Amino acid sequence: MEFVTNEKLTIVGAAGMIGSNMAQTAIMMGLTPNICLYDPYAPGLEGVAEELFHCGFEGVNVTFTSDIKEALTGAKYIVNSGGAARKAGMTREDLLKGNAAIAEEFGKNVKQYCPDVKHIVIIFNPADITGLITLLYSGLKPSQVTTLAALDSTRLRSELAKHFGVSMDAVENCRTYGGHGEQMAVFASTAKVNGKPLIDMIGTDALTKEQWAEIQQKVTKGGANIINLRGRSSFQSPAYVSIEMIGAAMGGKAFRWPAGTYISNDKYDHIMMAWETSITADGCHCAELKGTPEEQAALDKSYAHLCDLRDEVIAMGVLPAISEWNKLNPNIK
């Protein structure tokens, strides 16, 4: 079996449904024969490893450990789904503080045990914040840390394909930027259906404005719909897409969707948000983002919401003040 690289990939949170699916996906994609599974829950982790052994994969060395030093030492690529899920009785503030603390500890561990890591993908919520915290405490360059932000775009593609009764391959270049959920900025101007610009169809019999609004609502509630249908949150789609991201960072197949990345430009600054990017072996790089005036206004609104969330977390003492960021990580300007 040929692999994209022979370097070590560590999957954090590997005992969970997302993490275990990431491990199997990485093997099936042929990314690397050197995969380390980490989770503090040792029995579940061993169970995942046993399942992978039972798959009978050839040419793959899967190791597992509940020792974070062992897991990270020598790692060149990391995908982290190791955050806590919101439980009964937990407030939003509880979840923010808990996962922010996990992200801070992870960032510090990266700095201590694998400062030469090439790329990290963060997917535990709220990813805009946990990714930012990981970046700050790891000391890595912004191009080396990305977050999963593609699922809103893939859900938009799915809903459009269902509406028009076409295969998903006939729906191209669906894009949502900024934040996640209700605060996302949906860019209709980028998409095409059967080669026709979507924006030209909105307001016609093919796609009335009411139908378009309904589709946007379905995209916003896509994750909740999975919970209603399956009785649990998504795990197959975040696992697959995040492994696509790390595969691109290894120098493999190009990543097709927006990624969460650190943004610092004349208009948006000190924030992690979904953006048009290219992910290669040289890291994540921002591309030009174009949209209609209405779409740009929606992105401005989404950015303002993310800034409010960031500032709320700073006020909670979870994130340091922006003026301190460069001291923590000189790569952050």
Long-range contacts (C-beta under 8 A, 24 or more apart in sequence): 1-30, 1-33, 1-58, 1-59, 1-60, 2-30, 3-30, 3-31, 3-32, 3-33, 3-59, 4-29, 4-30, 4-31, 4-32, 4-247, 4-250, 4-251, 4-252, 5-31, 5-32, 5-76, 5-77, 5-250, 5-251, 6-32, 6-33, 6-34, 7-32, 7-34, 7-76, 7-77, 7-118, 7-250, 8-32, 8-34, 8-35, 8-36, 8-74, 8-75, 8-76, 8-77, 9-34, 9-35, 9-36, 9-75, 9-76, 9-77, 9-78, 9-79, 9-246, 10-35, 10-36, 10-37, 10-38, 10-71, 10-72, 10-75, 10-77, 10-78, 10-79, 11-35, 11-36, 11-37, 11-38, 11-78, 11-79, 11-81, 12-38, 12-39, 12-71, 12-78, 12-79, 12-80, 12-81, 12-82, 12-106, 13-38, 13-39, 13-80, 13-81, 13-82, 13-83, 13-124, 14-38, 14-39, 14-45, 14-48, 14-64, 15-39, 15-41, 15-44, 15-45, 15-47, 15-48, 16-44, 16-81, 16-82, 16-235, 17-232, 17-235, 17-239, 18-81, 18-123, 18-235, 18-238, 18-239, 18-242, 19-48, 19-81, 19-82, 19-239, 20-48, 20-51, 21-235, 21-236, 21-239, 21-240, 22-79, 22-81, 22-239, 22-242, 22-243, 23-48, 23-52, 23-62, 24-52, 24-55, 25-239, 25-240, 25-243, 26-243, 26-246, 26-247, 27-52, 27-55, 27-57, 27-60, 27-62, 29-243, 29-244, 29-247, 29-252, 31-243, 31-246, 31-247, 31-250, 31-252, 32-77, 32-250, 33-59, 33-60, 33-61, 34-61, 35-60, 35-61, 35-62, 35-63, 36-62, 36-63, 36-64, 36-65, 36-70, 36-71, 36-75, 37-62, 37-63, 37-64, 37-65, 37-71, 38-64, 38-65, 38-66, 38-68, 38-71, 38-72, 38-82, 39-64, 39-66, 39-82, 40-66, 41-66, 42-66, 68-109, 68-113, 69-109, 69-113, 72-109, 72-110, 72-113, 72-114, 72-117, 73-113, 73-114, 74-114, 75-113, 75-114, 75-117, 76-114, 76-116, 76-117, 76-118, 76-119, 77-117, 77-118, 77-119, 77-120, 77-246, 77-249, 77-250, 78-110, 78-114, 78-117, 78-119, 78-120, 78-121, 79-120, 79-121, 79-123, 79-242, 79-243, 79-245, 79-246, 80-106, 80-120, 80-121, 80-122, 80-123, 80-124, 80-134, 81-123, 81-124, 81-238, 81-239, 81-242, 82-106, 82-124, 83-124, 83-125, 83-130, 84-124, 85-233, 93-316, 95-125, 96-126, 96-129, 96-313, 96-316, 96-318, 97-316, 97-318, 99-124, 99-125, 99-126, 99-129, 99-130, 100-129, 100-130, 100-133, 100-313, 100-318, 100-319, 101-318, 102-130, 103-129, 103-130, 103-131, 103-133, 103-134, 103-137, 104-133, 104-137, 106-134, 106-137, 106-138, 107-133, 107-134, 107-135, 107-136, 107-137, 107-138, 108-137, 108-138, 110-134, 110-137, 110-138, 110-140, 111-137, 111-138, 111-139, 115-139, 117-144, 118-144, 118-249, 118-281, 119-144, 119-145, 119-146, 119-246, 119-249, 119-250, 119-279, 119-283, 119-284, 120-144, 120-145, 120-146, 121-146, 121-147, 121-148, 121-242, 121-245, 121-246, 121-249, 122-146, 122-147, 122-148, 122-260, 123-147, 123-148, 123-238, 123-242, 126-180, 126-309, 127-180, 127-260, 127-272, 128-179, 128-180, 128-260, 128-271, 128-272, 128-273, 128-306, 128-309, 128-310, 129-272, 129-309, 129-310, 129-313, 129-318, 129-319, 131-260, 131-272, 132-262, 132-271, 132-272, 132-310, 132-319, 133-318, 133-319, 135-262, 135-272, 135-329, 135-332, 136-319, 136-320, 136-325, 136-328, 136-329, 136-332, 137-328, 137-329, 138-329, 139-328, 139-329, 139-330, 139-331, 140-329, 140-331, 141-283, 141-331, 142-261, 142-262, 142-264, 142-284, 142-331, 142-332, 143-261, 143-282, 143-283, 143-284, 143-285, 144-283, 144-284, 145-261, 145-262, 145-284, 146-245, 146-249, 146-259, 146-260, 146-261, 146-277, 146-279, 146-284, 147-259, 147-260, 147-261, 147-272, 148-238, 148-241, 148-242, 148-245, 148-259, 148-260, 149-180, 149-257, 149-258, 149-259, 149-260, 149-273, 149-274, 150-241, 150-245, 150-257, 150-258, 150-259, 150-274, 151-222, 151-223, 151-234, 151-237, 151-238, 151-241, 152-176, 152-180, 152-181, 152-184, 152-186, 152-219, 152-220, 152-222, 152-274, 153-257, 153-258, 154-237, 154-241, 154-257, 155-218, 155-219, 155-222, 156-186, 156-191, 156-215, 156-219, 159-215, 159-218, 159-219, 160-191, 160-193, 160-198, 160-215, 163-207, 163-211, 163-215, 164-193, 164-194, 164-206, 164-207, 166-193, 166-194, 170-194, 175-258, 175-276, 176-219, 176-258, 176-274, 177-258, 177-273, 177-274, 177-275, 177-276, 177-289, 177-299, 177-302, 178-273, 178-274, 178-298, 178-299, 178-302, 178-303, 178-305, 178-306, 179-273, 179-274, 179-302, 179-303, 179-305, 179-306, 180-274, 181-220, 181-223, 182-220, 183-301, 183-302, 183-305, 183-306, 184-219, 184-220, 184-274, 184-302, 185-291, 185-295, 185-298, 185-299, 185-301, 185-302, 186-216, 186-219, 186-295, 186-298, 187-291, 187-295, 188-212, 188-292, 188-295, 189-290, 189-291, 189-292, 189-295, 190-291, 199-292, 245-279, 248-279, 248-280, 249-279, 249-280, 249-281, 249-283, 249-284, 250-281, 251-280, 251-281, 254-278, 254-279, 254-280, 255-279, 259-284, 261-286, 262-332, 264-333, 268-303, 270-310, 270-322, 270-325, 271-303, 271-306, 271-307, 271-310, 272-306, 273-302, 273-303, 273-306
